[in-house]
Amino acid sequence: MPLEKIRGKVQAGEFPDRAKYREFITRPLKLIINKAMSVDPAGRYQSADEMRHALERISLVLNWYEKKLRNGVVWTASHNGVCFLVKRILSEKNKWVVEVKKGSSKKNAKRITRLCREEMDKRSAVSYSRKVLCDLTSGKDSGKR
């Protein structure tokens, strides 16, 4: 896309798309980002301090790494010696599976059965994996069994 076209989309508030975020980005963080990118200067943070205070009020416990697979996506994160894995894959039955694991490393991570789901359609699997990722990211769910 030519630079002038991008510039016009930025000024119109059409780029970047404010509705498309990676799945682990929590709602409070999306609101902060959207406000910072407001087309109307009056709708933005009026100072870096104001934005910093908004960021300090949200809890972000995990930083996810995302890897696209041929049949899905896997996210990994670690914090204080604890590793988390969330995997959304298309099974051989042509249904979606969301698997959540936790451990001291990827190799010894154990399934958190209460957070795992099977036999889902794609929309439900995307919605559910997004919820699990955001809950873990914000510390709402520590993955305790």
MDTraj code that builds the backbone (N, CA, C; nanometers):
import mdtraj as md
import numpy as np

residues = "MET PRO LEU GLU LYS ILE ARG GLY LYS VAL GLN ALA GLY GLU PHE PRO ASP ARG ALA LYS TYR ARG GLU PHE ILE THR ARG PRO LEU LYS LEU ILE ILE ASN LYS ALA MET SER VAL ASP PRO ALA GLY ARG TYR GLN SER ALA ASP GLU MET ARG HIS ALA LEU GLU ARG ILE SER LEU VAL LEU ASN TRP TYR GLU LYS LYS LEU ARG ASN GLY VAL VAL TRP THR ALA SER HIS ASN GLY VAL CYS PHE LEU VAL LYS ARG ILE LEU SER GLU LYS ASN LYS TRP VAL VAL GLU VAL LYS LYS GLY SER SER LYS LYS ASN ALA LYS ARG ILE THR ARG LEU CYS ARG GLU GLU MET ASP LYS ARG SER ALA VAL SER TYR SER ARG LYS VAL LEU CYS ASP LEU THR SER GLY LYS ASP SER GLY LYS ARG".split()
xyz = np.array([
    [0.0856, -0.1174, 0.0000],
    [0.0000, 0.0000, 0.0000],
    [0.0905, 0.1241, 0.0000],
    [0.0633, 0.2203, -0.0877],
    [0.1445, 0.3424, -0.0936],
    [0.1363, 0.4213, 0.0378],
    [0.2460, 0.4895, 0.0701],
    [0.2558, 0.5659, 0.1935],
    [0.1438, 0.6683, 0.2085],
    [0.1082, 0.7371, 0.1017],
    [0.0018, 0.8382, 0.1093],
    [-0.1324, 0.7757, 0.1465],
    [-0.1580, 0.6568, 0.0937],
    [-0.2832, 0.5878, 0.1250],
    [-0.2856, 0.5471, 0.2722],
    [-0.1714, 0.4996, 0.3224],
    [-0.1614, 0.4632, 0.4643],
    [-0.1819, 0.5870, 0.5507],
    [-0.1166, 0.6967, 0.5142],
    [-0.1290, 0.8212, 0.5910],
    [-0.2756, 0.8650, 0.5982],
    [-0.3457, 0.8574, 0.4848],
    [-0.4871, 0.8953, 0.4821],
    [-0.5712, 0.8052, 0.5716],
    [-0.5422, 0.6750, 0.5711],
    [-0.6163, 0.5817, 0.6567],
    [-0.5881, 0.6082, 0.8042],
    [-0.4632, 0.6406, 0.8372],
    [-0.4277, 0.6727, 0.9761],
    [-0.5046, 0.7964, 1.0207],
    [-0.5058, 0.9003, 0.9384],
    [-0.5737, 1.0251, 0.9731],
    [-0.7245, 1.0066, 0.9838],
    [-0.7791, 0.9102, 0.9103],
    [-0.9229, 0.8829, 0.9161],
    [-0.9582, 0.7857, 1.0292],
    [-0.8558, 0.7344, 1.0973],
    [-0.8804, 0.6399, 1.2060],
    [-0.9123, 0.5002, 1.1570],
    [-0.8756, 0.4698, 1.0334],
    [-0.9050, 0.3381, 0.9753],
    [-0.7860, 0.2426, 0.9828],
    [-0.6682, 0.2951, 1.0166],
    [-0.5495, 0.2115, 1.0244],
    [-0.4660, 0.2563, 1.1424],
    [-0.4161, 0.1676, 1.2231],
    [-0.4470, 0.0246, 1.2215],
    [-0.5902, -0.0017, 1.2673],
    [-0.6418, -0.1169, 1.2293],
    [-0.7782, -0.1552, 1.2639],
    [-0.7911, -0.1679, 1.4156],
    [-0.8724, -0.0837, 1.4756],
    [-0.8882, -0.0823, 1.6219],
    [-0.9686, -0.2004, 1.6745],
    [-1.0217, -0.2822, 1.5856],
    [-1.0995, -0.3988, 1.6291],
    [-1.0162, -0.5269, 1.6255],
    [-0.8979, -0.5219, 1.5659],
    [-0.8173, -0.6437, 1.5508],
    [-0.6970, -0.6406, 1.6434],
    [-0.7049, -0.7210, 1.7457],
    [-0.5958, -0.7352, 1.8408],
    [-0.5622, -0.8824, 1.8535],
    [-0.4408, -0.9120, 1.8953],
    [-0.4064, -1.0501, 1.9233],
    [-0.4943, -1.0963, 2.0381],
    [-0.5224, -1.2238, 2.0403],
    [-0.6261, -1.2770, 2.1296],
    [-0.5991, -1.2584, 2.2780],
    [-0.4750, -1.2439, 2.3173],
    [-0.4430, -1.2332, 2.4597],
    [-0.4443, -1.0889, 2.5108],
    [-0.4737, -0.9932, 2.4252],
    [-0.4792, -0.8535, 2.4682],
    [-0.6109, -0.8311, 2.5432],
    [-0.5999, -0.7930, 2.6691],
    [-0.7183, -0.7775, 2.7544],
    [-0.7985, -0.6531, 2.7153],
    [-0.9258, -0.6534, 2.7516],
    [-1.0132, -0.5394, 2.7200],
    [-0.9602, -0.4079, 2.7775],
    [-0.9174, -0.4042, 2.9052],
    [-0.8649, -0.2774, 2.9577],
    [-0.7450, -0.2249, 2.8778],
    [-0.6587, -0.3138, 2.8319],
    [-0.5444, -0.2699, 2.7528],
    [-0.5893, -0.2207, 2.6152],
    [-0.6879, -0.2875, 2.5551],
    [-0.7419, -0.2413, 2.4268],
    [-0.7974, -0.0996, 2.4388],
    [-0.8683, -0.0733, 2.5477],
    [-0.9264, 0.0602, 2.5679],
    [-0.8176, 0.1666, 2.5771],
    [-0.7091, 0.1345, 2.6460],
    [-0.5983, 0.2295, 2.6586],
    [-0.5341, 0.2546, 2.5216],
    [-0.5101, 0.1477, 2.4480],
    [-0.4487, 0.1611, 2.3154],
    [-0.5392, 0.2417, 2.2225],
    [-0.6680, 0.2089, 2.2228],
    [-0.7609, 0.2815, 2.1359],
    [-0.7669, 0.4300, 2.1706],
    [-0.7658, 0.4611, 2.2998],
    [-0.7678, 0.6016, 2.3396],
    [-0.6398, 0.6712, 2.2934],
    [-0.5269, 0.6049, 2.3059],
    [-0.3995, 0.6643, 2.2627],
    [-0.3968, 0.6880, 2.1120],
    [-0.4703, 0.6053, 2.0362],
    [-0.4731, 0.6192, 1.8899],
    [-0.5927, 0.6995, 1.8402],
    [-0.6651, 0.7650, 1.9276],
    [-0.7827, 0.8409, 1.8872],
    [-0.7477, 0.9434, 1.7791],
    [-0.8334, 0.9520, 1.6784],
    [-0.8135, 1.0500, 1.5715],
    [-0.8304, 1.1905, 1.6266],
    [-0.9225, 1.2070, 1.7179],
    [-0.9491, 1.3373, 1.7794],
    [-0.8497, 1.3593, 1.8936],
    [-0.7628, 1.4588, 1.8849],
    [-0.6650, 1.4840, 1.9910],
    [-0.7283, 1.5003, 2.1295],
    [-0.8496, 1.5528, 2.1363],
    [-0.9168, 1.5699, 2.2654],
    [-0.9543, 1.4349, 2.3271],
    [-0.9635, 1.3309, 2.2442],
    [-0.9972, 1.1978, 2.2933],
    [-0.8763, 1.1172, 2.3387],
    [-0.7555, 1.1696, 2.3161],
    [-0.6321, 1.1009, 2.3546],
    [-0.5929, 1.1375, 2.4975],
    [-0.4968, 1.0655, 2.5481],
    [-0.4382, 1.1038, 2.6764],
    [-0.3717, 1.2388, 2.6574],
    [-0.3857, 1.3237, 2.7563],
    [-0.3337, 1.4596, 2.7436],
    [-0.1872, 1.4692, 2.7826],
    [-0.1344, 1.3621, 2.8425],
    [0.0076, 1.3603, 2.8764],
    [0.0540, 1.2155, 2.8882],
    [0.1850, 1.1975, 2.8822],
    [0.2423, 1.0632, 2.9015],
    [0.2131, 1.0148, 3.0426],
    [0.2110, 1.1062, 3.1367],
    [0.1797, 1.0708, 3.2764],
    [0.0388, 1.0126, 3.2878],
    [-0.0561, 1.0758, 3.2209],
    [-0.1946, 1.0278, 3.2249],
    [-0.2033, 0.8854, 3.1677],
    [-0.1327, 0.8614, 3.0580],
    [-0.1347, 0.7275, 2.9982],
    [-0.0638, 0.6272, 3.0900],
    [0.0476, 0.6679, 3.1486],
    [0.1202, 0.5795, 3.2403],
    [0.0317, 0.5396, 3.3575],
    [-0.0420, 0.6330, 3.4122],
    [-0.1329, 0.6023, 3.5240],
    [-0.2408, 0.5028, 3.4815],
    [-0.2925, 0.5185, 3.3613],
    [-0.3931, 0.4246, 3.3107],
    [-0.3326, 0.2850, 3.2972],
    [-0.2111, 0.2773, 3.2459],
    [-0.1444, 0.1475, 3.2310],
    [-0.1144, 0.0834, 3.3669],
    [-0.0797, 0.1644, 3.4645],
    [-0.0479, 0.1117, 3.5980],
    [-0.1703, 0.0539, 3.6685],
    [-0.2888, 0.0932, 3.6270],
    [-0.4116, 0.0435, 3.6913],
    [-0.4536, -0.0941, 3.6407],
    [-0.3934, -0.1419, 3.5320],
    [-0.4330, -0.2732, 3.4812],
    [-0.3298, -0.3781, 3.5210],
    [-0.3770, -0.4998, 3.5358],
    [-0.2904, -0.6105, 3.5741],
    [-0.2571, -0.6935, 3.4506],
    [-0.1292, -0.7050, 3.4236],
    [-0.0822, -0.7903, 3.3144],
    [0.0253, -0.8814, 3.3721],
    [-0.0106, -1.0075, 3.3913],
    [0.0778, -1.1026, 3.4575],
    [0.1643, -1.1785, 3.3572],
    [0.1104, -1.2056, 3.2394],
    [0.1810, -1.2877, 3.1412],
    [0.1994, -1.2145, 3.0092],
    [0.3080, -1.2455, 2.9413],
    [0.3364, -1.1963, 2.8076],
    [0.3465, -1.3183, 2.7173],
    [0.2542, -1.3328, 2.6260],
    [0.2422, -1.4533, 2.5442],
    [0.3275, -1.4475, 2.4185],
    [0.3767, -1.5644, 2.3799],
    [0.4422, -1.5837, 2.2511],
    [0.3496, -1.6722, 2.1695],
    [0.3219, -1.6300, 2.0487],
    [0.2238, -1.6980, 1.9646],
    [0.2936, -1.7676, 1.8483],
    [0.2550, -1.8925, 1.8246],
    [0.3102, -1.9672, 1.7117],
    [0.1954, -2.0269, 1.6324],
    [0.1902, -1.9913, 1.5044],
    [0.0873, -2.0463, 1.4155],
    [0.1277, -2.1878, 1.3764],
    [0.0314, -2.2770, 1.3817],
    [0.0518, -2.4153, 1.3399],
    [-0.0277, -2.4404, 1.2129],
    [-0.0003, -2.5486, 1.1477],
    [-0.0741, -2.5850, 1.0268],
    [-0.2230, -2.6007, 1.0586],
    [-0.2523, -2.6531, 1.1790],
    [-0.3914, -2.6802, 1.2162],
    [-0.4372, -2.5999, 1.3382],
    [-0.3726, -2.4866, 1.3657],
    [-0.4151, -2.4076, 1.4803],
    [-0.3102, -2.3085, 1.5278],
    [-0.3120, -2.2830, 1.6583],
    [-0.2225, -2.1847, 1.7205],
    [-0.1838, -2.2357, 1.8582],
    [-0.0598, -2.2061, 1.8986],
    [-0.0183, -2.2350, 2.0353],
    [0.0436, -2.1081, 2.0935],
    [0.0071, -2.0800, 2.2173],
    [0.0614, -1.9655, 2.2899],
    [0.1393, -2.0181, 2.4098],
    [0.2540, -1.9577, 2.4392],
    [0.3313, -1.9939, 2.5573],
    [0.3681, -1.8672, 2.6328],
    [0.3736, -1.8814, 2.7645],
    [0.4128, -1.7700, 2.8507],
    [0.4701, -1.8286, 2.9787],
    [0.5539, -1.7502, 3.0453],
    [0.6036, -1.7943, 3.1755],
    [0.6155, -1.6745, 3.2681],
    [0.6030, -1.7045, 3.3964],
    [0.6101, -1.6008, 3.4990],
    [0.6482, -1.6672, 3.6309],
    [0.7499, -1.6136, 3.6959],
    [0.7948, -1.6664, 3.8252],
    [0.8180, -1.8176, 3.8228],
    [0.8810, -1.8665, 3.7188],
    [0.9138, -2.0081, 3.7103],
    [0.7985, -2.0997, 3.6732],
    [0.6856, -2.0422, 3.6331],
    [0.5704, -2.1225, 3.5923],
    [0.5460, -2.0985, 3.4434],
    [0.5330, -2.2073, 3.3693],
    [0.5109, -2.2015, 3.2248],
    [0.3649, -2.2347, 3.1945],
    [0.3042, -2.1593, 3.1049],
    [0.1674, -2.1834, 3.0605],
    [0.1679, -2.2099, 2.9101],
    [0.0843, -2.3025, 2.8666],
    [0.0644, -2.3299, 2.7245],
    [-0.0845, -2.3330, 2.6976],
    [-0.1269, -2.2636, 2.5948],
    [-0.2655, -2.2692, 2.5497],
    [-0.2598, -2.3049, 2.4019],
    [-0.3314, -2.4093, 2.3658],
    [-0.3281, -2.4571, 2.2278],
    [-0.4705, -2.4671, 2.1748],
    [-0.4922, -2.4123, 2.0553],
    [-0.6208, -2.4262, 1.9871],
    [-0.5927, -2.4947, 1.8539],
    [-0.6424, -2.6178, 1.8418],
    [-0.6131, -2.6939, 1.7209],
    [-0.7384, -2.7593, 1.6643],
    [-0.7332, -2.7827, 1.5360],
    [-0.8398, -2.8537, 1.4667],
    [-0.8079, -3.0029, 1.4750],
    [-0.8983, -3.0791, 1.5352],
    [-0.8746, -3.2224, 1.5549],
    [-0.9008, -3.3000, 1.4268],
    [-0.8664, -3.4272, 1.4312],
    [-0.8911, -3.5152, 1.3167],
    [-1.0401, -3.5308, 1.2891],
    [-1.1233, -3.5056, 1.3907],
    [-1.2693, -3.5130, 1.3754],
    [-1.3269, -3.3858, 1.3139],
    [-1.2370, -3.2929, 1.2765],
    [-1.2781, -3.1646, 1.2193],
    [-1.3528, -3.0772, 1.3205],
    [-1.3193, -3.0946, 1.4475],
    [-1.3716, -3.0116, 1.5559],
    [-1.2530, -2.9450, 1.6246],
    [-1.2782, -2.8311, 1.6870],
    [-1.1717, -2.7553, 1.7519],
    [-1.1550, -2.7973, 1.8967],
    [-1.0302, -2.7958, 1.9420],
    [-0.9925, -2.8335, 2.0774],
    [-0.9114, -2.7185, 2.1366],
    [-0.9409, -2.6823, 2.2606],
    [-0.8596, -2.5852, 2.3334],
    [-0.8004, -2.6598, 2.4524],
    [-0.6673, -2.6638, 2.4568],
    [-0.5972, -2.7343, 2.5634],
    [-0.5119, -2.6346, 2.6406],
    [-0.5182, -2.6424, 2.7728],
    [-0.4432, -2.5513, 2.8591],
    [-0.3552, -2.6357, 2.9505],
    [-0.2265, -2.5987, 2.9577],
    [-0.1311, -2.6709, 3.0413],
    [-0.0510, -2.5729, 3.1255],
    [0.0012, -2.6265, 3.2377],
    [0.0804, -2.5445, 3.3288],
    [0.1873, -2.6329, 3.3919],
    [0.3085, -2.5778, 3.4088],
    [0.4155, -2.6522, 3.4739],
    [0.5393, -2.5665, 3.4882],
    [0.6467, -2.6282, 3.5359],
    [0.7715, -2.5530, 3.5524],
    [0.8456, -2.5387, 3.4193],
    [0.8039, -2.6167, 3.3188],
    [0.8597, -2.6052, 3.1840],
    [0.7571, -2.6580, 3.0847],
    [0.7824, -2.6338, 2.9560],
    [0.6914, -2.6856, 2.8532],
    [0.6856, -2.8376, 2.8575],
    [0.8005, -2.9004, 2.8816],
    [0.8085, -3.0465, 2.8786],
    [0.7288, -3.1136, 2.9898],
    [0.7253, -3.0530, 3.1073],
    [0.6532, -3.1190, 3.2176],
    [0.5190, -3.0542, 3.2494],
    [0.4708, -2.9696, 3.1598],
    [0.3415, -2.9035, 3.1820],
    [0.2286, -3.0074, 3.1800],
    [0.1383, -2.9936, 3.2745],
    [0.0242, -3.0846, 3.2872],
    [-0.1040, -3.0135, 3.2453],
    [-0.1955, -3.0933, 3.1905],
    [-0.3258, -3.0399, 3.1502],
    [-0.4000, -2.9837, 3.2705],
    [-0.4628, -2.8691, 3.2498],
    [-0.5556, -2.8147, 3.3490],
    [-0.6941, -2.8506, 3.2945],
    [-0.7408, -2.9652, 3.3344],
    [-0.8615, -3.0250, 3.2763],
    [-0.9809, -2.9305, 3.2800],
    [-1.0001, -2.8586, 3.3893],
    [-1.1168, -2.7706, 3.4011],
    [-1.1158, -2.6579, 3.2983],
    [-0.9996, -2.6275, 3.2393],
    [-0.9904, -2.5207, 3.1396],
    [-0.9876, -2.5733, 2.9961],
    [-0.9794, -2.7037, 2.9781],
    [-0.9725, -2.7627, 2.8442],
    [-1.1123, -2.7868, 2.7881],
    [-1.1256, -2.7720, 2.6571],
    [-1.2538, -2.7944, 2.5898],
    [-1.2295, -2.8708, 2.4609],
    [-1.3272, -2.9534, 2.4229],
    [-1.3184, -3.0312, 2.2990],
    [-1.4484, -3.0187, 2.2213],
    [-1.4448, -3.0688, 2.0980],
    [-1.5649, -3.0764, 2.0144],
    [-1.6308, -2.9396, 1.9936],
    [-1.5532, -2.8378, 1.9647],
    [-1.6063, -2.7029, 1.9483],
    [-1.6060, -2.6626, 1.8012],
    [-1.6986, -2.5721, 1.7653],
    [-1.6898, -2.5111, 1.6330],
    [-1.5842, -2.4004, 1.6423],
    [-1.5385, -2.3505, 1.5289],
    [-1.4275, -2.2554, 1.5288],
    [-1.4606, -2.1281, 1.6068],
    [-1.5774, -2.0720, 1.5862],
    [-1.6151, -1.9478, 1.6543],
    [-1.6104, -1.9647, 1.8067],
    [-1.6646, -2.0752, 1.8549],
    [-1.6646, -2.1019, 1.9989],
    [-1.5229, -2.1227, 2.0510],
    [-1.4402, -2.1923, 1.9739],
    [-1.3025, -2.2176, 2.0153],
    [-1.2220, -2.0873, 2.0219],
    [-1.2413, -1.9998, 1.9241],
    [-1.1714, -1.8708, 1.9247],
    [-1.2168, -1.7879, 2.0449],
    [-1.3456, -1.7822, 2.0684],
    [-1.3998, -1.7065, 2.1806],
    [-1.3489, -1.7624, 2.3138],
    [-1.3510, -1.8930, 2.3274],
    [-1.3088, -1.9541, 2.4528],
    [-1.1580, -1.9375, 2.4755],
    [-1.0770, -1.9604, 2.3717],
    [-0.9322, -1.9453, 2.3897],
    [-0.8975, -1.8000, 2.4226],
    [-0.9674, -1.7047, 2.3624],
    [-0.9462, -1.5628, 2.3934],
    [-0.9762, -1.5350, 2.5415],
    [-1.0860, -1.5912, 2.5922],
    [-1.1223, -1.5714, 2.7332],
    [-1.0157, -1.6309, 2.8260],
    [-0.9726, -1.7533, 2.7961],
    [-0.8715, -1.8189, 2.8791],
    [-0.7417, -1.7378, 2.8783],
    [-0.6977, -1.6969, 2.7597],
    [-0.5742, -1.6185, 2.7486],
    [-0.5833, -1.4878, 2.8273],
    [-0.6939, -1.4171, 2.8128],
    [-0.7103, -1.2885, 2.8828],
    [-0.7200, -1.3085, 3.0336],
    [-0.7899, -1.4132, 3.0778],
    [-0.7989, -1.4406, 3.2219],
    [-0.6619, -1.4727, 3.2799],
    [-0.5832, -1.5531, 3.2098],
    [-0.4487, -1.5844, 3.2570],
    [-0.3589, -1.4616, 3.2513],
    [-0.3703, -1.3830, 3.1446],
    [-0.2887, -1.2628, 3.1285],
    [-0.3121, -1.1639, 3.2417],
    [-0.4376, -1.1460, 3.2795],
    [-0.4712, -1.0461, 3.3812],
    [-0.4610, -1.1005, 3.5234],
    [-0.4333, -1.2297, 3.5372],
    [-0.4225, -1.2893, 3.6699],
    [-0.5549, -1.3304, 3.7300],
    [-0.6657, -1.3208, 3.6522],
    [-0.7963, -1.3605, 3.7037],
    [-0.8023, -1.5108, 3.7289],
    [-0.7240, -1.5856, 3.6539],
    [-0.7169, -1.7309, 3.6710],
    [-0.5702, -1.7683, 3.6706],
    [-0.5249, -1.8266, 3.7785],
    [-0.3833, -1.8649, 3.7882],
    [-0.3593, -2.0054, 3.7364],
    [-0.4685, -2.0708, 3.6922],
    [-0.4552, -2.2062, 3.6415],
    [-0.4484, -2.3107, 3.7498],
    [-0.4795, -2.2719, 3.8742],
    [-0.4782, -2.3710, 3.9826],
    [-0.5846, -2.4742, 3.9591],
    [-0.5527, -2.5950, 3.9957],
    [-0.6473, -2.7052, 3.9728],
    [-0.7546, -2.7082, 4.0769],
])
top = md.Topology()
chain = top.add_chain()
for i, resn in enumerate(residues, 1):
    res = top.add_residue(resn, chain, resSeq=i)
    for name in ("N", "CA", "C"):
        top.add_atom(name, md.element.get_by_symbol(name[0]), res)
traj = md.Trajectory(xyz[None], top)
